[in-house]
Amino acid sequence: MSAIKKISAQQLRVGMFLHDLDCGWMEHPFLRNKFMLDSEAQIEKIVAAGIHDVYIDTARGLDVQDAPTAEEVKASIEREMIEVASQKIVVPLKVDVAAELARAKQIKNQASALVRNVMHDARLGKAVELEAVEPMVQDITESVLRNGGALLTLLRIKNKDDYTFLHSVSVGTLLIAFCRGVGLDSELTHQAGLGGLLHDTGKAFVPDEVLNKPGRLTDEEFELIKRHPKDGWDVLLKTPEIGEIPLDITLHHHERIDGSGYPDKLPGAQIATTTKMAAIVDVYDAITADRCYHKGMSATDALRKLYEWSKFHFEPSLVQAFMKIIGIYPVGTLVRLESGKLGVVTEQNEHSLLTPVVKVFFSAKSNGYIEPYLLDLSRPLGSGGGDRITGHEDPQKWKIDPMRFLGL
């Protein structure tokens, strides 16, 4: 029986061993994620941070008898996710991933350089030059319309030197794909994409040693980071022609629907829909990225965490819509098939997120590479299909780089 259990923060008692604070790493004021609770003050600090549920290790501290185990919680969420994913979606693609890759690489590099320039100018007290940013948003939008999987998969590869810039490009791209998927018009989508690209402009004023600190932040450093939405908003206010949506996304992308976010502790009813969408993609991109202080989650695990956190922090219907748009096995995910083979998802299927196109290249049974071939899981056996996904795998466990089978 698992020793790890999920309980409400209200059930915490001194003598329990905290295994996981169950929130995005940037959203709690503790230097560690795992520790013994030895004072009521620690419990009060957890509750004050807007943390509603936590995981405890009952082998190392007090137990709560009827609390569900981590495995039970995970299985329950995955059942619900599969139910959501089995609902039909149609986001037609104009070209396949391979055909879009070269253009997507160029856009990734140009957009990253652009965000770097925006932040450099912000430090010098200059306004954002919208005439430089607007065409970039258009280029990203057109790439997403042709095949969003190409650019989004490329953007999952970040190194620590350009993380801040590429994170902004990712958030802009994800937000454009999200807006398009829920049917927002082209102008709203453009404004949201602009907001996503510029949302972290205020990080220009956070010292690099705090921004890229390899360990957890001190309370003072945490407060410094929390100033970036307002600092970015101040920069954008100096920008002629800037719209309300980019301003609001920049100021409020760390707000949470239970009112526990910052800087204004807004309740859900006061947060604009595009800003709620920006909050979801911001956290999704942050927790899937490798950083010097934490290993990125797989896309599927990140979606499961978002789904779990949507009970308090995110609009549940928007999290479900996001899952339906990028797929519970997004392009680039290493998956295990019922046949014992491993492959990388290369394309979502228009009619079912549970049956993507997979490039199969490895046999888990023989623990060796096989001649790669494409498998469309939406087709029956004998028509290019005839297998099914049983789960996703950690590429590091198999010492495999699935991205090279996408031509990256």
C-alpha positions in Angstrom: 0.0 0.0 0.0 1.3 3.4 -0.9 2.6 5.6 1.9 1.9 8.7 -0.1 -1.6 10.1 0.5 -3.4 13.2 -0.6 -5.2 15.3 2.1 -6.7 18.7 2.5 -4.4 21.4 3.9 -7.1 21.8 6.7 -6.2 18.2 7.8 -2.5 19.0 8.3 -1.1 18.4 11.8 2.3 18.8 13.4 4.1 15.5 13.1 3.1 14.9 9.4 5.8 14.6 6.8 5.0 16.8 3.8 5.8 15.0 0.6 4.5 17.5 -2.0 2.9 20.9 -1.7 0.9 20.1 -4.9 1.2 23.4 -6.6 3.5 25.0 -9.2 7.0 25.4 -7.7 6.7 29.3 -8.1 3.6 29.4 -6.1 4.7 28.6 -2.6 7.0 30.4 -0.1 8.9 27.3 1.1 12.6 26.6 0.4 11.8 22.9 0.2 9.0 20.8 -1.1 9.5 17.9 1.3 9.8 18.4 5.1 8.5 17.4 8.5 5.9 19.7 10.0 7.1 20.7 13.4 5.1 23.9 14.1 1.6 25.3 13.7 3.2 28.3 12.1 4.3 26.2 9.1 0.7 24.9 8.7 -0.6 28.5 8.8 1.9 29.5 6.2 0.8 26.7 3.9 -2.9 27.7 4.2 -2.0 31.4 3.8 -0.2 30.6 0.5 -3.5 29.5 -1.0 -2.5 25.8 -1.0 -5.6 23.6 -0.6 -4.4 20.0 -1.0 -1.1 18.4 -0.2 0.6 15.0 -0.3 1.9 13.5 2.9 4.3 10.5 3.4 2.7 8.3 6.0 5.8 6.2 6.3 7.7 9.2 7.7 5.0 11.0 9.7 1.4 10.9 10.9 -1.3 9.3 8.8 -4.9 10.2 7.8 -6.7 6.9 7.7 -9.3 7.4 5.0 -7.2 9.6 2.7 -6.8 8.4 -0.9 -3.3 7.2 -2.0 -1.3 9.1 -4.7 -1.9 6.1 -7.0 -5.7 6.3 -6.4 -5.7 10.0 -7.1 -3.7 9.6 -10.3 -5.8 6.7 -11.6 -9.0 8.7 -10.9 -7.7 11.8 -12.7 -6.5 9.8 -15.7 -9.9 8.2 -16.1 -11.5 11.7 -16.1 -8.9 13.0 -18.6 -9.5 10.1 -21.0 -13.3 10.8 -20.7 -12.6 14.5 -21.6 -10.2 13.5 -24.4 -12.7 11.1 -26.0 -15.0 13.9 -26.7 -14.7 14.9 -30.4 -12.6 17.8 -31.5 -11.8 19.1 -34.9 -8.8 21.4 -35.4 -7.9 20.7 -39.1 -4.2 20.8 -40.0 -3.1 22.3 -43.3 0.3 20.6 -43.5 2.1 17.8 -41.5 4.7 18.5 -38.8 7.7 17.7 -41.0 6.5 20.2 -43.7 6.2 23.0 -41.1 9.5 22.3 -39.2 11.9 24.5 -41.2 9.6 27.6 -41.0 8.9 26.9 -37.3 12.6 26.8 -36.5 13.1 30.2 -38.1 10.1 31.6 -36.2 11.4 30.2 -32.9 14.8 31.9 -33.4 13.4 35.2 -34.6 10.8 35.4 -31.8 13.3 34.5 -29.1 15.6 37.3 -30.3 12.7 39.7 -30.4 11.7 39.0 -26.8 15.4 39.4 -25.8 15.4 42.8 -27.5 12.1 43.8 -25.8 13.5 43.0 -22.4 16.8 44.8 -23.2 14.9 47.9 -24.2 12.7 47.7 -21.0 15.8 47.7 -18.9 16.9 50.9 -20.6 13.5 52.5 -19.9 12.2 52.3 -23.5 8.7 51.4 -24.5 7.9 48.3 -26.5 8.1 48.8 -30.3 4.7 47.2 -31.3 5.6 47.5 -35.0 8.4 45.0 -34.4 6.2 42.6 -32.3 2.9 42.6 -34.3 4.4 40.9 -37.4 6.0 38.2 -35.1 2.6 37.4 -33.6 1.2 37.1 -37.1 4.0 34.7 -38.2 3.4 32.6 -35.1 -0.4 32.5 -35.8 0.2 31.5 -39.4 2.5 28.6 -38.3 -0.1 27.5 -35.7 -2.8 27.5 -38.4 -0.6 25.4 -40.7 0.4 22.9 -38.0 0.7 24.0 -34.3 2.5 20.8 -33.4 5.8 21.9 -35.1 6.4 25.1 -33.3 5.1 23.9 -30.0 7.3 20.8 -30.1 10.4 22.9 -31.0 9.6 25.2 -28.1 9.8 22.3 -25.6 13.5 22.3 -26.2 14.9 25.2 -24.1 18.4 25.7 -22.6 18.9 27.7 -19.4 20.5 30.7 -21.2 17.5 31.5 -23.3 14.7 30.0 -21.1 13.1 33.3 -20.2 12.8 34.4 -23.8 11.7 31.0 -25.1 9.1 30.7 -22.3 7.5 33.9 -23.5 7.5 32.6 -27.1 5.9 29.3 -25.9 3.2 31.1 -23.9 2.4 33.3 -26.9 2.2 30.3 -29.2 0.2 28.1 -26.8 -2.2 31.0 -26.2 -2.7 31.5 -30.0 -3.4 27.7 -30.4 -5.7 27.8 -27.4 -7.7 30.9 -28.6 -8.1 29.4 -32.0 -9.2 26.0 -30.6 -12.0 27.6 -28.5 -13.2 29.6 -31.5 -12.1 33.2 -30.6 -12.0 35.6 -33.5 -8.7 36.5 -35.2 -8.4 40.0 -33.5 -8.9 38.6 -30.0 -6.5 35.7 -30.8 -3.9 38.3 -32.0 -4.3 40.4 -28.9 -3.9 37.4 -26.6 -0.9 36.2 -28.6 0.7 39.7 -28.1 -0.1 39.4 -24.4 1.5 36.0 -24.2 4.7 37.1 -26.0 5.0 40.2 -23.7 3.6 38.7 -20.4 7.0 38.4 -18.7 8.5 41.7 -19.8 8.8 42.7 -16.1 11.4 39.9 -15.6 13.8 42.3 -17.3 14.1 43.9 -13.9 14.7 40.7 -11.9 18.5 40.1 -11.4 19.8 37.1 -13.4 21.1 35.5 -10.2 17.5 35.4 -8.8 15.9 34.5 -12.1 18.3 31.5 -12.7 18.9 30.6 -9.1 19.6 26.8 -9.0 17.9 26.3 -5.6 14.6 27.5 -4.0 14.1 31.2 -3.5 14.2 32.9 -0.2 11.2 34.9 0.9 12.9 38.2 -0.2 13.7 36.7 -3.6 10.2 35.4 -4.0 8.8 38.9 -3.3 11.2 40.3 -5.9 10.0 37.8 -8.6 6.4 38.6 -7.7 6.9 42.2 -8.8 7.4 41.2 -12.4 3.7 41.4 -13.5 3.3 45.0 -12.3 6.8 46.0 -13.6 5.9 44.6 -17.1 2.5 46.3 -17.0 4.3 49.6 -16.2 6.5 49.1 -19.3 3.6 48.3 -21.6 1.6 51.3 -20.4 4.3 53.5 -22.0 3.6 51.7 -25.3 1.3 53.6 -27.7 -1.6 51.6 -29.2 -1.2 48.7 -26.7 -4.5 47.0 -26.2 -6.3 46.1 -22.9 -5.8 42.4 -23.4 -2.0 42.4 -23.5 -2.0 44.8 -20.5 -4.3 42.6 -18.5 -2.5 39.3 -19.3 0.8 40.9 -18.3 -0.5 42.2 -15.0 -2.7 39.3 -14.0 -1.3 36.0 -15.4 -0.4 34.9 -11.9 -3.9 35.4 -10.5 -5.9 32.3 -9.5 -9.6 31.8 -9.5 -9.7 31.1 -5.7 -8.2 34.6 -5.1 -4.8 33.2 -4.0 -2.8 34.6 -6.8 -0.8 37.9 -7.2 -0.5 40.9 -7.5 -4.2 41.7 -6.8 -5.6 38.4 -5.3 -8.5 38.7 -7.8 -11.3 36.1 -7.6 -12.2 34.2 -10.7 -15.2 36.4 -11.6 -12.9 39.4 -11.9 -10.3 37.7 -14.2 -10.8 38.0 -17.9 -11.1 34.8 -19.9 -8.0 35.4 -22.0 -6.1 36.0 -18.8 -7.3 32.8 -17.3 -6.2 31.0 -20.5 -2.8 32.7 -20.2 -2.4 31.5 -16.6 -3.0 27.9 -17.7 -0.5 28.0 -20.5 2.1 29.9 -18.4 2.1 27.1 -15.7 1.9 24.3 -18.3 5.0 25.6 -20.1 6.9 26.3 -16.8 6.3 22.9 -15.3 7.2 21.0 -18.5 10.6 22.8 -18.9 13.9 21.5 -17.5 15.3 24.2 -15.3 18.5 24.2 -13.2 16.3 23.6 -10.1 13.8 21.1 -11.3 13.3 18.5 -13.9 10.4 19.2 -16.3 7.4 17.0 -16.3 6.2 15.2 -19.3 3.4 17.0 -21.1 0.9 14.3 -20.1 1.8 14.6 -16.4 1.7 18.4 -16.6 -1.9 18.2 -18.0 -2.8 15.9 -15.2 -1.5 18.4 -12.6 -3.3 21.3 -14.3 -6.5 19.2 -14.2 -5.9 18.4 -10.5 -5.2 22.1 -9.7 -8.2 23.3 -11.7 -10.3 22.5 -8.7 -9.1 25.7 -7.1 -6.6 27.6 -9.3 -7.8 27.4 -12.9 -11.1 27.4 -14.6 -11.9 23.7 -15.0 -13.8 24.1 -18.3 -10.8 26.0 -19.8 -8.3 23.4 -18.6 -10.5 20.7 -20.3 -10.6 22.8 -23.5 -6.8 23.2 -23.4 -6.4 19.4 -23.0 -8.6 18.8 -26.0 -6.6 21.3 -28.1 -3.1 20.1 -27.5 -4.0 16.4 -26.8 -3.3 14.4 -23.7 -0.4 12.9 -25.7 0.9 16.1 -27.4 3.2 15.9 -30.4 6.7 14.9 -29.2 5.4 12.6 -26.4 7.1 9.2 -26.0 4.3 6.6 -25.7 4.2 2.9 -25.0 1.9 0.8 -27.2 0.0 -2.3 -26.2 2.3 -4.3 -28.5 5.3 -3.4 -26.3 6.7 -1.0 -28.8 7.6 2.7 -28.1 7.0 5.6 -30.4 6.8 9.4 -30.6 3.5 11.2 -31.3 3.9 13.0 -34.6 0.4 14.2 -35.2 -2.9 14.6 -33.4 -5.9 12.9 -35.0 -8.6 15.4 -35.9 -11.4 13.2 -34.5 -9.9 11.6 -31.4 -7.1 12.6 -29.0 -6.7 9.0 -27.9 -5.6 7.8 -31.4 -2.8 10.1 -32.7 -0.3 9.2 -35.4 2.8 7.7 -33.9 6.3 7.0 -35.3 7.3 3.7 -33.9 11.0 3.1 -33.5 11.8 1.0 -30.4 10.8 -2.4 -29.0 10.6 -2.5 -25.2 10.5 -6.3 -25.3 13.9 -6.6 -27.1 15.2 -3.3 -25.6 16.4 -2.3 -29.0 15.7 0.0 -32.0 13.6 -1.2 -34.9 13.1 0.2 -38.4 10.9 3.3 -37.8 7.4 3.3 -39.3 4.3 5.5 -39.0 1.2 4.1 -37.2 -2.1 5.9 -37.4 -3.9 4.6 -34.3 -7.3 5.8 -35.6 -7.1 3.1 -38.4 -7.9 -0.6 -38.0 -5.3 -3.4 -38.3 -4.2 -3.8 -41.9 -4.9 -0.2 -42.7 -1.9 1.4 -41.1 -3.2 1.0 -37.5 -4.1 -1.8 -35.1 -2.4 -0.9 -31.8 -3.2 1.4 -28.9 -1.5 3.6 -26.4 -1.2 2.2 -22.8 0.6 5.2 -21.4 3.5 7.7 -21.8 7.1 6.9 -21.0 10.1 9.0 -19.6 12.6 9.2 -22.5 15.5 9.4 -19.9 14.5 6.0 -18.5 15.0 4.5 -21.9 17.9 6.8 -22.8 16.0 7.8 -25.9 15.6 11.2 -27.6 12.2 11.0 -29.2 12.7 14.4 -30.8 15.3 13.1 -33.3 12.6 10.9 -34.8 10.6 14.0 -35.5 13.6 15.4 -37.5 14.5 17.8 -34.7 
